[in-house]
Amino acid sequence: MSLPKKIALVTGGSRGLGKDMAISIAKKGIDVVLTYRTNQADAEQTVKSIEALGQKSVALQLDMSDFSALDNFVQQVASTLQSSWNTDHFDFLINNAGMGATVPFEKVTEELFTGFLNVHFKGIYFLTQKLVPMINEGGRIINISSGTTRYANPGYSLYASMKGAIETFTKYLAKELGAKGIGANVVAPGPVETDFNNGAIRNNPQMKGMLSAMSPFGRVGAADDIGSVVAFLCTEDAKWINGQRIEVSGGINV
């Protein structure tokens, strides 16, 4: 008798780090529901990449900045699980969707603060709360944070503050959901060369060179440096890792 298929939900899984997370998870034999905000074409391409690996995948639209849309999204997840997998539960929630901006502390507006709060903390907090009843015993929640909660990078006070809140939240998830057999961990990437924050690192050779020089390995990260760690946390090999912040930064500012 075959074991039930495990399913992961990766928010922001259509491109960048999220895309690599989704594909890396699929390589572990896990099916994937992924979300996109606006670019459905990229999302469908990621779905095809996952299907080419022999796993099932579905893309759903989710705008984390629209707090009022969360209930409708949760209903979509429930109906998708039923129609595509004939189940009402899944196993792994990866809260990856985010937004970026490099803004000096003195120039942060209330509007920008509210946007970051909704996307990076409030939205994740309540989306997780709404989805926990659907997570199987033995499941995992993986929240994506940032190396900038450990070391200060000018212009990231807003982003890093929200990620700091997520790291504290994750400890409480681990403590309070442990009785349900659900674990929670943080993966905190260092500088990564993707299109995040308008490709701030990828498109700026000077910044890329400066950050590379701060790493013992002499380079910035690539998407698969992060996705492979997230995928590992979705395996039985990681079953005893819980309540941890795992920084995946190549040892920057060690």
C-alpha positions in Angstrom: 0.0 0.0 0.0 1.5 3.3 -1.1 1.9 6.2 1.4 -0.4 9.2 1.0 1.1 11.9 -1.2 2.6 14.8 0.7 1.7 18.3 -0.4 3.4 21.6 0.1 2.0 25.1 -0.2 4.6 27.7 -1.3 3.5 31.3 -1.3 5.3 33.4 -3.9 6.3 30.3 -5.7 6.2 31.5 -9.3 9.6 33.1 -9.5 12.9 33.9 -7.7 13.6 32.1 -4.4 10.0 30.7 -4.2 10.3 29.1 -7.6 13.4 27.3 -6.6 11.9 26.3 -3.3 8.9 24.8 -5.2 11.0 22.9 -7.6 13.4 21.7 -5.0 10.5 20.4 -2.9 9.1 18.6 -5.9 12.5 16.9 -6.4 11.9 15.3 -2.9 8.7 13.6 -4.3 6.3 16.2 -2.8 3.4 17.8 -4.8 3.2 21.6 -4.7 0.5 24.2 -4.6 2.2 27.6 -5.4 0.9 31.1 -5.4 1.6 34.1 -7.6 0.5 37.7 -7.2 0.2 39.0 -10.8 2.3 37.0 -13.2 0.2 33.9 -14.0 2.5 33.0 -16.9 5.5 32.6 -14.7 3.4 30.5 -12.2 2.2 28.2 -14.9 5.8 27.7 -16.2 6.8 26.7 -12.7 3.9 24.3 -12.6 5.1 22.7 -15.8 8.6 22.4 -14.4 7.2 20.6 -11.4 5.0 18.3 -13.5 8.1 17.4 -15.6 9.6 16.0 -12.4 6.6 13.7 -12.1 4.8 15.7 -9.4 1.4 17.3 -9.4 1.2 21.1 -9.1 -1.4 23.8 -9.1 -1.0 27.6 -9.1 -3.3 29.9 -7.2 -3.5 33.7 -7.2 -2.7 35.4 -3.8 -1.9 39.1 -3.1 -0.5 39.2 0.4 -1.0 43.0 0.5 -4.8 42.5 0.3 -5.7 41.3 3.8 -9.4 41.0 2.9 -8.6 38.3 0.3 -7.2 35.8 2.7 -10.5 34.0 3.5 -11.3 33.6 -0.1 -7.8 32.2 -0.7 -8.1 29.7 2.1 -11.4 28.5 0.5 -9.5 28.1 -2.8 -6.9 26.0 -1.1 -9.5 23.8 0.4 -11.3 23.3 -2.9 -8.1 22.7 -4.8 -6.9 20.1 -2.3 -10.3 18.3 -2.7 -10.5 18.5 -6.5 -6.8 17.7 -7.3 -5.8 15.4 -4.4 -9.1 14.2 -3.0 -8.0 15.4 0.5 -8.7 18.3 2.9 -5.2 18.5 4.3 -1.7 19.3 3.3 1.7 18.9 4.9 4.1 21.8 4.5 3.4 25.6 4.5 6.2 27.7 3.2 5.5 31.4 3.9 7.8 32.9 1.2 5.8 35.7 -0.6 7.3 39.1 0.1 8.1 42.6 -1.2 11.3 44.5 -1.1 12.4 48.1 -0.9 15.7 49.8 0.2 14.6 52.9 2.1 16.5 54.8 4.8 14.8 54.8 8.2 14.2 58.6 8.0 12.3 58.3 4.7 10.0 55.4 5.6 6.4 56.5 5.2 3.4 55.2 7.1 2.0 53.9 3.9 5.1 51.9 3.2 5.2 50.7 6.8 1.6 49.4 6.5 2.3 47.7 3.2 5.3 45.8 4.7 3.3 45.0 7.8 0.5 43.4 5.8 2.8 41.4 3.5 5.5 40.4 5.8 3.8 39.9 9.2 0.1 40.5 9.6 -0.8 38.6 6.4 1.5 35.7 7.3 0.3 35.6 10.9 -3.3 35.2 10.0 -2.9 33.2 6.8 -1.0 30.6 8.9 -3.7 30.7 11.6 -6.4 30.0 8.9 -4.4 27.2 7.3 -3.2 25.4 10.4 -6.5 23.3 10.7 -5.6 21.9 7.2 -2.0 20.9 8.1 -1.5 17.2 8.8 0.1 15.9 12.0 3.8 15.7 11.3 3.6 18.7 9.0 5.9 21.7 9.0 5.6 25.5 8.7 8.7 27.2 7.2 8.9 30.9 7.4 11.3 32.8 5.3 13.2 35.6 7.1 16.4 37.4 6.3 20.1 37.6 7.3 19.4 41.3 8.0 17.8 40.3 11.3 21.2 39.4 12.6 23.3 42.1 10.9 22.2 45.6 10.1 22.1 46.7 6.4 21.3 50.4 5.9 17.9 50.8 4.2 16.5 47.6 5.5 15.2 48.8 8.9 11.6 48.2 7.9 12.0 44.9 6.1 14.3 43.5 8.8 11.9 44.6 11.6 9.0 42.7 10.1 11.3 39.6 9.6 12.3 39.9 13.2 8.7 39.7 14.2 8.3 36.6 12.0 11.3 34.9 13.7 9.6 35.5 17.1 6.3 34.3 15.8 7.9 31.1 14.5 9.2 30.2 18.0 5.6 30.5 19.3 4.3 28.4 16.5 6.8 25.7 17.4 5.8 25.9 21.0 2.0 26.1 20.6 1.6 23.7 17.6 3.9 21.0 18.9 1.0 19.2 20.6 -0.6 18.8 17.1 2.6 17.3 15.8 3.3 20.4 13.7 6.8 21.9 13.7 8.0 25.4 12.6 11.3 26.8 11.5 12.8 29.9 10.0 15.1 29.9 7.0 17.0 33.2 6.8 18.8 33.8 3.4 21.7 36.2 3.1 22.3 38.2 0.0 20.9 36.3 -3.0 21.1 37.2 -6.7 17.5 37.1 -7.9 14.9 39.6 -9.1 13.9 40.4 -5.5 13.7 44.1 -4.7 13.9 44.9 -8.4 17.1 42.9 -8.8 18.9 45.1 -6.4 21.9 42.7 -6.1 21.7 41.2 -9.5 21.6 44.5 -11.3 24.2 46.4 -9.3 27.7 45.0 -9.8 29.1 47.4 -7.1 26.7 46.1 -4.5 27.2 42.5 -5.6 31.0 42.9 -5.3 30.8 44.5 -1.9 28.5 41.7 -0.5 30.6 39.0 -2.1 33.7 40.4 -0.4 31.8 40.0 3.0 31.4 36.3 2.5 34.0 33.6 3.3 33.1 32.0 0.0 33.6 35.2 -2.0 30.2 35.3 -3.6 26.5 36.1 -3.0 23.9 33.3 -2.9 22.0 31.7 -5.7 18.3 30.6 -5.6 19.2 26.9 -5.3 21.4 27.7 -2.3 18.2 28.5 -0.4 15.6 26.2 -2.1 17.5 23.0 -1.3 17.5 23.9 2.5 13.8 24.5 2.5 13.2 21.2 0.7 15.4 19.4 3.2 13.2 20.8 6.0 10.2 19.1 4.3 11.8 15.7 4.6 11.9 13.1 7.4 15.6 13.7 7.7 14.7 17.0 9.3 11.9 15.7 11.6 13.7 16.7 14.8 14.5 20.3 13.8 12.0 22.6 15.4 11.8 26.2 16.5 15.1 27.0 14.8 16.4 29.9 12.8 18.6 28.5 10.0 20.6 31.2 8.3 21.6 30.3 4.8 24.1 33.0 3.9 27.4 31.4 3.2 28.7 32.7 6.5 28.5 36.5 5.7 29.6 38.7 8.6 30.5 35.5 10.5 
